[in-house]
Amino acid sequence: MKNLLIALIFALPMLSFAGNEAAITTAISKGDVETLSKYFDETVEICIIELEDMLDKDEAKSQIKTFFAANQPKSFQVVHNGTSKGQDSRYFIGEMKTVDNTFRVYVYMKNSDDAYLIQEIRFEKK
């Protein structure tokens, strides 16, 4: 029983990340900035093609909303993901296809109060 409890304690952050990653990837694939922004930390480093800045949550939401309006996603697929050695941060890299372009998407999240929040998000044209 003790071993099960210990396993659950270590598994909870991973389960939190898995749920967040699924919601985030679905939001990206649909261009759903409302859902995506729920996972933003108070400040987010964003890189959208030429724009690179540290923005507060609302400004980041606005910039990504503008980006999605001009680049409506048709599909999104995670191609790689990983975790830090201490399990306190995670990232994934994916490919987002639109009608006209393909973008490499990078999302970096840090564990804060048992929830992974987006610290950085990048959309780079391939």
C-alpha positions in Angstrom: 0.0 0.0 0.0 2.8 2.4 0.9 4.5 1.8 -2.5 1.2 2.5 -4.3 0.8 5.8 -2.4 4.4 6.8 -3.3 3.8 5.9 -6.9 0.7 8.0 -7.0 2.4 11.0 -5.5 5.1 10.9 -8.3 2.5 10.1 -11.0 0.1 13.1 -10.2 2.3 15.8 -11.9 2.6 13.5 -15.0 -1.1 13.0 -15.1 -1.6 16.8 -14.8 0.8 17.3 -17.7 -0.9 14.6 -19.9 -4.3 16.3 -19.4 -2.8 19.8 -20.1 -0.9 18.6 -23.1 -4.0 17.0 -24.7 -6.1 20.2 -24.1 -3.3 22.4 -25.4 -2.7 20.4 -28.5 -6.5 20.2 -29.2 -6.7 24.0 -28.8 -3.8 24.6 -31.2 -5.3 22.2 -33.8 -8.6 24.1 -33.7 -7.1 27.6 -33.4 -8.9 27.9 -30.0 -7.1 30.8 -28.3 -9.7 30.9 -25.4 -8.9 27.3 -24.3 -5.2 27.7 -25.0 -4.9 30.9 -22.9 -6.3 29.1 -19.9 -2.9 27.3 -19.7 -0.8 30.5 -19.9 1.2 31.6 -16.9 0.9 35.3 -15.8 3.6 36.2 -18.4 4.4 34.2 -21.5 7.3 34.5 -23.9 5.9 34.3 -27.4 7.6 34.1 -30.7 5.3 34.4 -33.7 7.3 34.5 -36.9 9.1 37.8 -36.4 7.5 38.9 -33.2 9.4 37.8 -30.1 8.5 39.3 -26.7 7.6 38.6 -23.1 3.9 39.5 -22.7 1.3 39.4 -20.0 -1.4 36.8 -20.3 -3.9 39.1 -22.0 -1.4 40.5 -24.5 -0.2 37.0 -25.4 -3.8 35.9 -25.9 -4.4 38.9 -28.2 -1.3 38.2 -30.3 -2.0 34.5 -30.8 -5.7 35.3 -31.6 -4.4 37.6 -34.4 -2.0 34.9 -35.6 -4.7 32.2 -35.6 -7.1 34.6 -37.5 -4.5 34.9 -40.3 -3.3 31.2 -40.1 -6.3 29.0 -39.3 -4.9 25.6 -38.4 -6.0 22.6 -40.4 -4.0 20.1 -38.3 -1.6 19.8 -35.5 0.6 16.8 -34.5 3.1 16.5 -31.7 6.4 15.2 -33.1 8.5 15.3 -29.9 8.1 15.9 -26.2 10.2 15.7 -23.1 10.6 16.5 -19.4 13.3 18.1 -17.3 15.4 15.9 -15.0 13.6 17.2 -12.0 10.1 16.7 -13.5 9.3 20.4 -12.9 9.1 21.4 -16.6 7.9 19.8 -19.8 7.9 20.7 -23.5 6.6 19.5 -26.8 7.3 20.3 -30.4 4.7 19.9 -33.1 3.8 20.7 -36.6 0.8 22.9 -37.4 -0.5 22.9 -40.9 -2.6 25.7 -42.4 -4.0 26.1 -45.9 -0.9 28.0 -47.0 1.9 27.2 -44.5 3.4 24.7 -42.1 4.6 26.0 -38.7 6.9 24.4 -36.2 5.3 24.9 -32.7 7.3 24.8 -29.5 5.5 24.9 -26.1 7.5 25.0 -22.8 5.6 24.5 -19.5 6.6 24.7 -15.9 4.9 23.1 -13.0 3.3 25.6 -10.7 1.1 24.4 -7.8 0.7 21.0 -9.4 -0.4 22.4 -12.7 1.7 22.8 -15.8 1.4 26.4 -17.2 2.8 27.7 -20.5 5.9 29.8 -20.1 6.8 30.0 -23.7 5.1 29.3 -27.0 6.7 29.7 -30.5 5.2 29.5 -34.0 8.0 29.4 -36.6 7.4 29.1 -40.3 9.0 25.9 -41.8 
